[in-house]
Amino acid sequence: MPSFPQPGTVTICEINRELITADHLSDDDARETYAKILGTVFSPIPFEPDSLSGTATEQEVVSLGKGSLGIFSAAIQALLSGSLKPLFQPADVKLLQGIDFHSLSWHHHKHVIAFISGAHHVTICDYEDNGGKTPCVLSHESQKDVKVLEWRPNGGKTLSVACMGGICIWAASNLGNVPSVRSGVHSNTLSRGSATRWILVDFLQSTDSEQISALSWSPDGRYPNQLLPYCTYLASASFESSSFTIWDVSQGLGTPIRRGLGGISLLKWSPSGDYLIAAKVDGTFYLWETNTWTSEPWSSKNGVVTGATWDPDGRMILLSFSESSTLGSIHFASKPPSLDAHLIPVELPEIKSLTDSHVIEKIAWDASGERLAVSYRDGDELYKGLIAIFDVKRIPLISTSLIGFIRGPGDNPKPIAFSFNDKFKQGPLLSVCWSTGFCCTYPLIFRSNVVP
């Protein structure tokens, strides 16, 4: 039977398909469970959740000025007055309610986590530095209305943060290793009880100072291509722009890819770098092959694509939709750069039968392809706010088996954002930002050859 955390308890970790719970958050419980195996305790990171209250309602989108979604106000007011044809149609405004721009990202090679902890703030916790006891909060006058963040692969400790008007690029500075700051960037240095200092080294300014709503690094941070010279690649997009941009971060230069797009809410590069998916707020999405930058459009009857995550080999991609309790998996029929692919439904019957929820909200898939985390909207009071953990098989098609549910700390906790860290050979870590003001990390330990 799937593990179910009783109300009033909190989840600590998974050990061999059993989700361990305790009465309250405590490092002592971590030491008595997973720390004996991993040798590390991942203490919860507190933050102020008030400014992360969720997505805007339709009324808030219309009334906002220069706030977190203020870029929509001019277009929407024009729509109401009939003075011009805006980028978004009335149905698109309603669809914005289902889009979640909160973000959390683990460094690809180090025990360092970053998450959005306020409207204009990012918190970084380095578990390799003082055991993560002194998180650092990044803030800057250019870093307004943060929506998404992502670590650069194979680029040291370099973090990209999507905000109003562009992308902040932060880098860690240690003794003997001081990153260079691009000329013209008004930088500042942040530190707190740590040998590591964080420096704003660049600000990639978006066209017309639009809000950046999606980011994705190429899988190794560098990727040769016929369109651009060999350079550092970062893809970005805005939900008010008709294109997305490929940045040469080393030069601070962006090349727009224009194909009549608009309202992009999600970008995700494949692990091999051969493909890029771009999802729009109207429910359509595009699969791009990055050799010649050609694409195929897809459409969904189940609402907006709210989540997209690739399998480890980049041969399939798992999608969640804003109006469905079923996932979709896109399987490529041929090798790159072929765009010949098939969409196959992936049923999660336990979500509907156990939770009485008809809509999946967020998904995360670990890099091994063995664990899938799913949150869902509304549902039965007993299961509301939990995260379902599934065991996943990928041969020949994706199949899942429910392991159990994760419950967060505090009263009526709901997951704001979650992401996997795939470093540990014993199993991945799942980190979750909860609405109650804690970022918690859950080791999922299940590989029998390393577990006593």
Phi, psi and omega per residue, in radians:
M1 nan 2.516 3.096
P2 -1.087 2.520 3.113
S3 -1.267 2.297 3.117
F4 -2.169 2.140 3.134
P5 -1.396 2.179 -3.126
Q6 -1.170 2.600 3.064
P7 -0.949 2.396 -3.113
G8 1.633 -0.153 3.087
T9 -1.798 2.930 3.055
V10 -2.240 2.605 3.126
T11 -1.464 2.497 -3.134
I12 -1.885 -0.847 -3.071
C13 -3.006 3.055 2.935
E14 -1.910 2.387 2.966
I15 -2.300 1.908 3.106
N16 0.904 1.026 3.056
R17 1.215 0.230 3.030
E18 -2.079 2.172 3.117
L19 -1.554 2.022 -3.061
I20 -1.478 2.369 -3.132
T21 -2.128 2.894 3.074
A22 -2.523 3.017 -3.102
D23 -1.364 -0.423 -3.129
H24 -2.792 2.901 3.094
L25 -1.148 2.288 -3.119
S26 -2.820 2.322 3.031
D27 -1.152 -0.466 3.120
D28 -1.081 -0.717 3.114
D29 -1.143 -0.636 3.082
A30 -1.117 -0.723 3.141
R31 -1.125 -0.572 -3.103
E32 -1.447 -0.170 -3.110
T33 -2.049 -1.617 -2.991
Y34 -1.335 -0.434 -3.110
A35 -1.117 -0.458 3.084
K36 -1.130 -0.433 -3.113
I37 -1.707 -0.799 -3.073
L38 -1.537 -0.405 -3.087
G39 1.297 0.262 -3.084
T40 -2.456 2.474 3.023
V41 -1.924 2.228 3.093
F42 -1.786 1.627 -3.096
S43 -1.214 2.536 3.079
P44 -1.068 2.543 3.132
I45 -1.908 2.004 3.134
P46 -1.352 2.592 3.029
F47 -2.667 2.957 -3.137
E48 -1.598 1.933 -3.040
P49 -1.494 -0.095 -2.988
D50 -1.027 -0.655 -3.102
S51 -1.446 -0.012 3.109
L52 -1.984 0.988 -2.997
S53 -1.425 0.008 3.100
G54 2.025 -2.975 -3.084
T55 -1.355 2.770 -3.082
A56 -1.335 2.564 3.023
T57 -1.407 2.952 -3.132
E58 -1.057 -0.710 3.136
Q59 -1.110 -0.706 -3.138
E60 -1.168 -0.646 3.132
V61 -1.092 -0.712 -3.128
V62 -1.202 -0.643 -2.995
S63 -1.551 -0.273 -3.077
L64 -1.164 2.479 3.062
G65 -1.693 -1.718 3.117
K66 -1.778 0.522 3.136
G67 -1.443 -2.724 -2.963
S68 -1.121 -0.453 3.055
L69 -2.185 0.528 -3.046
G70 -1.113 -0.357 -3.134
I71 -1.094 -0.322 -3.133
F72 -1.452 -0.307 -2.921
S73 -1.068 -0.768 -3.089
A74 -1.117 -0.766 -3.127
A75 -1.142 -0.691 -3.106
I76 -1.247 -0.718 3.091
Q77 -1.081 -0.660 3.088
A78 -1.124 -0.654 3.097
L79 -1.082 -0.776 -3.120
L80 -1.157 -0.632 -3.101
S81 -1.467 -0.302 -3.122
G82 1.314 0.252 -3.039
S83 -1.345 -0.437 3.107
L84 -2.767 2.910 3.129
K85 -1.563 1.949 -3.087
P86 -1.386 3.020 3.113
L87 -1.144 -0.656 -3.083
F88 -1.787 2.433 3.008
Q89 -1.572 2.905 -3.094
P90 -0.949 -0.688 -3.136
A91 -1.118 -0.570 -3.131
D92 -1.156 -0.640 3.124
V93 -1.056 -0.731 3.115
K94 -1.136 -0.651 -3.120
L95 -1.149 -0.410 3.139
L96 -1.078 -0.412 -3.134
Q97 -1.102 -0.456 -3.068
G98 -1.618 0.019 -3.070
I99 -1.678 2.295 -3.112
D100 -1.998 2.056 -3.085
F101 -1.786 0.074 3.100
H102 -1.166 2.632 -3.016
S103 -2.595 2.692 3.120
L104 -2.591 2.388 -3.049
S105 -2.519 2.310 3.006
W106 -1.634 2.477 3.024
H107 -1.077 2.559 -3.025
H108 -1.265 -0.413 -3.033
H109 -2.282 -0.125 -3.082
K110 -2.245 2.844 3.138
H111 -1.497 1.135 -3.122
V112 -2.244 2.248 -3.120
I113 -2.097 2.521 3.061
A114 -2.271 2.461 3.097
F115 -2.624 2.709 3.097
I116 -1.314 2.087 -3.056
S117 -2.024 0.119 3.108
G118 -3.061 2.996 -3.100
A119 -1.005 -0.594 -3.089
H120 -2.174 0.237 -2.995
H121 -2.182 2.592 3.047
V122 -2.226 2.335 3.089
T123 -1.848 2.333 3.074
I124 -2.045 2.284 3.093
C125 -2.176 2.079 -3.116
D126 -1.820 1.820 -3.106
Y127 -1.299 -0.162 3.065
E128 -1.565 -0.143 -3.098
D129 -2.080 1.838 -3.104
N130 1.089 0.457 3.104
G131 1.107 0.369 3.136
G132 1.294 0.337 -3.072
K133 -1.367 -0.286 -3.076
T134 -2.222 1.347 3.092
P135 -1.059 2.641 3.123
C136 -1.982 2.347 3.128
V137 -1.781 2.129 3.137
L138 -1.604 2.247 3.068
S139 -2.544 2.636 -3.137
H140 -2.857 2.680 -3.124
E141 -1.097 -0.430 3.100
S142 -1.462 -0.258 -3.059
Q143 -1.670 1.458 -3.109
K144 -2.053 2.477 3.062
D145 0.936 1.085 -3.112
V146 -1.187 2.369 -3.116
K147 -2.102 -0.712 -3.041
V148 -2.534 2.628 3.011
L149 -2.497 2.708 -3.138
E150 -2.797 2.369 3.069
W151 -1.281 2.525 3.035
R152 -1.366 2.266 3.063
P153 -1.223 2.466 3.040
N154 0.901 0.635 -3.132
G155 -2.268 0.624 -3.067
G156 1.143 -2.572 3.069
K157 -1.745 1.476 -3.127
T158 -2.176 2.197 -3.059
L159 -2.113 2.301 3.043
S160 -1.794 2.371 -3.086
V161 -2.251 2.070 3.136
A162 -1.444 2.258 -3.114
C163 -2.580 -3.030 3.122
M164 -1.188 2.119 3.064
G165 1.622 -0.148 3.134
G166 2.802 -2.734 -3.048
I167 -2.222 2.145 3.024
C168 -1.466 2.324 3.058
I169 -1.964 1.980 3.125
W170 -1.835 2.554 3.093
A171 -2.426 2.576 3.128
A172 -1.418 2.477 3.107
S173 -2.133 2.165 3.082
N174 -2.112 2.975 3.092
L175 -1.018 2.173 -3.137
G176 1.460 -0.022 -3.139
N177 -2.461 1.460 -3.108
V178 -1.857 2.035 -3.123
P179 -1.225 2.636 3.119
S180 -1.427 2.548 3.134
V181 -1.842 2.293 -3.129
R182 -1.117 2.454 -3.141
S183 -0.998 2.323 3.129
G184 1.653 -0.185 3.126
V185 -1.508 2.150 3.080
H186 -1.430 1.740 -3.000
S187 -1.674 2.853 2.935
N188 -2.503 2.812 -3.088
T189 -2.048 2.314 -3.102
L190 -2.155 2.412 3.017
S191 -2.765 2.797 3.140
R192 -2.712 1.732 3.097
G193 1.049 0.590 -3.045
S194 -2.530 2.695 3.064
A195 -1.332 -0.264 -3.115
T196 -1.580 2.290 3.036
R197 -2.005 2.511 -3.125
W198 -1.897 2.229 -3.048
I199 -2.102 2.328 2.986
L200 -1.346 1.899 -3.036
V201 -1.698 -0.298 -3.135
D202 -2.827 2.723 2.992
F203 -2.342 1.925 -3.141
L204 -1.509 1.861 -3.004
Q205 -1.405 2.277 -3.136
S206 -1.431 2.817 3.113
T207 -1.107 2.298 3.106
D208 0.994 0.434 3.101
S209 0.959 0.640 -3.113
E210 -1.302 2.779 3.101
Q211 -1.280 2.165 3.048
I212 -1.425 2.234 -3.045
S213 -2.078 -0.089 -3.122
A214 -2.620 2.477 3.107
L215 -2.432 2.576 2.968
S216 -2.817 2.160 3.039
W217 -1.407 2.571 2.933
S218 -1.071 2.662 -2.843
P219 -1.020 -0.561 3.087
D220 -1.937 0.205 -3.138
G221 1.439 -0.232 3.122
R222 -2.441 2.476 -3.106
Y223 -2.733 2.111 3.127
P224 -1.314 2.548 -3.063
N225 -2.714 2.667 3.125
Q226 -1.199 -0.498 -3.071
L227 -1.288 -0.737 -3.073
L228 -2.158 2.727 3.036
P229 -1.167 2.950 3.140
Y230 -1.075 2.050 -2.992
C231 -2.754 3.076 3.073
T232 -1.412 2.202 -3.014
Y233 -1.877 2.262 2.966
L234 -2.402 2.138 3.096
A235 -1.628 2.385 3.099
S236 -2.437 2.751 3.129
A237 -2.679 2.834 3.097
S238 -2.234 2.573 3.117
F239 -1.370 0.060 3.033
E240 -2.011 0.080 -3.077
S241 -1.833 2.732 3.115
S242 -1.646 0.177 -3.129
S243 -2.599 2.950 2.888
F244 -2.044 2.890 -2.988
T245 -2.142 2.410 2.997
I246 -1.849 2.064 -3.048
W247 -1.707 2.323 2.835
D248 -1.558 1.653 -2.988
V249 -1.150 -0.562 -3.139
S250 -1.115 -0.523 3.129
Q251 -1.780 -0.205 -3.090
G252 1.244 0.452 -3.066
L253 -1.974 2.434 -3.141
G254 -2.076 2.425 3.081
T255 -1.998 2.024 3.137
P256 -1.316 2.457 3.033
I257 -1.860 1.860 -3.014
R258 -1.882 2.111 3.066
R259 -2.497 0.668 3.126
G260 1.223 0.414 3.124
L261 -1.388 3.096 3.098
G262 3.070 2.547 3.113
G263 1.171 0.738 -3.128
I264 -1.340 2.221 -3.123
S265 -1.970 -0.170 -3.038
L266 -2.709 2.360 2.985
L267 -2.274 2.472 3.114
K268 -2.658 2.017 3.101
W269 -1.402 2.526 3.100
S270 -1.306 2.742 -3.128
P271 -1.029 -0.506 3.135
S272 -1.490 -0.247 -3.097
G273 1.459 -0.005 -3.068
D274 -1.397 -0.379 -3.066
Y275 -2.338 2.719 3.044
L276 -2.447 2.277 3.061
I277 -1.793 2.378 3.089
A278 -2.204 2.064 -3.114
A279 -1.855 2.534 -3.106
K280 -1.971 2.848 -3.096
V281 -1.305 -0.136 -3.140
D282 -1.659 0.105 3.102
G283 1.682 -0.148 3.067
T284 -1.573 2.766 3.053
F285 -2.610 2.761 -3.083
Y286 -2.125 2.402 2.959
L287 -1.785 2.105 3.141
W288 -1.882 2.443 2.895
E289 -1.778 2.384 -2.905
T290 -1.661 0.162 3.069
N291 -1.366 -0.842 3.124
T292 -2.059 0.025 -3.107
W293 0.984 0.910 2.933
T294 -1.833 2.805 -3.020
S295 -2.527 2.845 3.007
E296 -2.204 2.248 3.110
P297 -1.446 2.538 3.052
W298 -2.249 2.714 3.085
S299 -2.299 2.708 -3.110
S300 -2.214 2.458 3.034
K301 -1.633 0.019 -3.055
N302 -1.910 0.413 3.087
G303 1.649 -2.796 -3.065
V304 -1.371 2.550 2.977
V305 -1.231 1.985 -3.111
T306 -1.726 -0.270 3.131
G307 -2.692 2.514 3.102
A308 -2.543 2.226 -3.112
T309 -2.535 2.268 -3.079
W310 -1.479 2.692 2.987
D311 -1.340 2.914 -3.039
P312 -1.033 -0.501 -3.072
D313 -1.629 -0.107 -3.120
G314 1.246 0.380 -3.128
R315 -1.717 -0.191 3.080
M316 -2.628 2.760 3.128
I317 -2.340 2.363 -3.113
L318 -1.746 2.296 -3.065
L319 -2.140 2.528 2.938
S320 -2.045 2.669 -3.059
F321 -2.226 2.674 -2.989
S322 -1.245 -0.224 -3.088
E323 -2.290 0.646 -3.055
S324 -2.573 2.562 2.997
S325 -1.733 0.137 3.101
T326 -1.994 2.380 3.036
L327 -1.518 2.923 3.035
G328 -2.210 2.449 3.068
S329 -2.090 2.215 3.096
I330 -1.714 2.124 -3.120
H331 -1.918 2.224 3.091
F332 -1.439 2.267 -3.051
A333 -1.461 -0.370 -3.105
S334 -2.356 2.994 -3.139
K335 -1.289 2.766 3.080
P336 -1.024 2.538 0.180
P337 -1.665 0.387 -3.117
S338 -1.060 2.435 3.070
L339 -1.846 0.232 3.088
D340 -1.245 1.996 -3.040
A341 -2.583 2.833 -3.124
H342 -2.287 2.441 3.103
L343 -1.736 2.133 -3.087
I344 -2.130 2.274 3.130
P345 -1.208 2.514 3.058
V346 -2.088 1.872 -3.091
E347 -1.405 2.427 2.990
L348 -2.143 1.274 -2.999
P349 -1.063 -0.460 -3.109
E350 -1.133 -0.558 -3.130
I351 -1.046 -0.832 -3.094
K352 -1.291 -0.764 -3.047
S353 -1.262 -0.655 -3.102
L354 -1.509 -0.760 -3.000
T355 -1.685 -0.265 -3.062
D356 1.088 0.468 3.074
S357 -1.766 2.468 -3.124
H358 -1.882 0.043 -3.048
V359 -2.373 2.190 2.985
I360 -1.444 2.380 -3.060
E361 -1.737 -0.934 -3.115
K362 -2.419 2.712 3.069
I363 -2.419 2.694 2.964
A364 -2.563 2.423 -3.084
W365 -2.195 2.195 -3.080
D366 -1.299 2.782 -2.987
A367 -1.135 -0.382 3.088
S368 -1.359 -0.272 -3.089
G369 1.390 0.191 -3.029
E370 -1.746 -0.303 -3.136
R371 -2.296 2.362 3.117
L372 -2.183 2.254 3.079
A373 -1.880 2.355 -3.059
V374 -2.380 2.243 2.941
S375 -1.915 2.807 -3.002
Y376 -2.522 2.772 -3.038
R377 -1.612 2.396 3.037
D378 1.003 -2.349 -3.137
G379 1.587 -3.024 -3.099
D380 -1.052 2.482 -3.070
E381 -1.025 -0.625 -3.096
L382 -1.177 -0.547 -3.067
Y383 -1.795 -0.081 -3.052
K384 -1.100 2.363 3.092
G385 1.495 0.003 3.129
L386 -1.515 2.824 3.027
I387 -1.986 2.182 3.122
A388 -1.493 2.383 3.117
I389 -1.971 2.184 -3.110
F390 -2.039 2.484 2.883
D391 -1.434 2.397 -3.018
V392 -2.157 2.359 2.971
K393 -2.033 2.536 -3.046
R394 -2.096 0.092 -3.069
I395 -2.114 2.197 -0.129
P396 -1.374 -0.491 3.101
L397 -2.085 2.947 -3.124
I398 -1.241 2.245 3.006
S399 -2.343 2.630 -3.043
T400 -2.267 2.699 3.060
S401 -2.398 2.163 -3.085
L402 -1.236 2.182 3.067
I403 -1.576 -0.754 -3.130
G404 2.861 -2.820 -3.024
F405 -2.242 2.567 3.061
I406 -1.824 2.277 3.078
R407 -1.942 2.362 -3.135
G408 -1.538 3.098 -3.099
P409 -1.479 2.771 3.044
G410 1.527 -3.030 -3.117
D411 -1.504 2.194 3.100
N412 0.879 0.936 -3.134
P413 -1.204 2.473 3.058
K414 -2.288 2.464 -3.139
P415 -1.295 2.159 3.072
I416 -1.491 -0.764 3.139
A417 -2.729 2.650 3.038
F418 -2.667 2.697 -3.074
S419 -2.760 2.740 -3.133
F420 -1.710 2.559 2.872
N421 -1.919 2.205 -2.975
D422 -1.908 0.354 -3.035
K423 -1.261 -0.619 -2.919
F424 -1.451 2.307 -3.132
K425 -1.219 -0.352 3.138
Q426 -1.351 -0.249 -3.090
G427 2.546 2.870 -3.076
P428 -1.365 2.916 2.955
L429 -1.859 2.382 3.014
L430 -1.922 2.105 3.096
S431 -1.895 2.410 -3.041
V432 -2.314 2.269 2.937
C433 -1.589 2.080 -3.093
W434 -1.734 2.633 -3.133
S435 -1.107 -0.277 -3.130
T436 -1.497 0.039 3.008
G437 1.673 0.498 3.076
F438 -2.337 2.420 2.942
C439 -1.795 1.956 -3.044
C440 -1.968 2.557 3.128
T441 -2.044 2.300 -3.065
Y442 -2.097 1.858 3.026
P443 -1.172 2.298 3.076
L444 -1.901 1.657 -2.997
I445 -1.792 2.015 -3.016
F446 -2.600 0.045 -3.120
R447 -1.538 1.995 -2.920
S448 -1.137 -0.441 -3.088
N449 -1.291 -0.193 -3.141
V450 -2.159 -0.048 -3.124
V451 -1.800 2.168 3.137
P452 -1.134 nan nan
